[in-house]
Each structure stands twice: as structure tokens, then as C-alpha cells.
């Protein structure tokens, strides 16, 4: 969940609240900035298609900054993901082996 969906959600599901909150806030901020850039580009394209005079980009840094912030959230989620996987493997190894129940005839 942390690496393939949204950074922070997997951490929150694993009860790593501080790390998950930071990751999720960064991911939402980055996503919002990228969406702001996308809206800006959509308006620019609309003006070009409608033969309206072009306006200069008001915030040309939105897309790159948003992508970098989202990427930072994704990178921050890696240590948490690895920690959760290690903990799960350790807990699995600590469990006593389960004897299979033979089938009834």
C-alpha cells in the first residue's frame, strides 16, 4: 500500500502514525501542486484552442515542485515499508509451526 498506492496509507495501516502522517501530508501536498499545474496547463490549452491571447504561466514551478514533494514522500515511505516487512517476517518466524489436520475419510 505504501509503495504502490499512496505513501503514508500503508504506514498508517501498520500503526506507524507519525511516519504515516508525515508521508501522507507530503503526498497530498505534492499531488495538490501537480493538480494545480495541470489546471493551469488545461486553461492554457483552452486559450490556445479558442484563439484567445495566451497568458503567461503564473506559477510555472508548480508541476516540478509538486512532483519532487510527492517523490520525497514516496522515498520516505521505503524505510517504513522495509521495517514493517521485517517485523512481519520476525513475527511469522516466532510462531510455532502449525500441524496440518489430516482429511477425514
Order of alpha helices (4+ residues) and beta strands (2+ residues): alpha-alpha-alpha
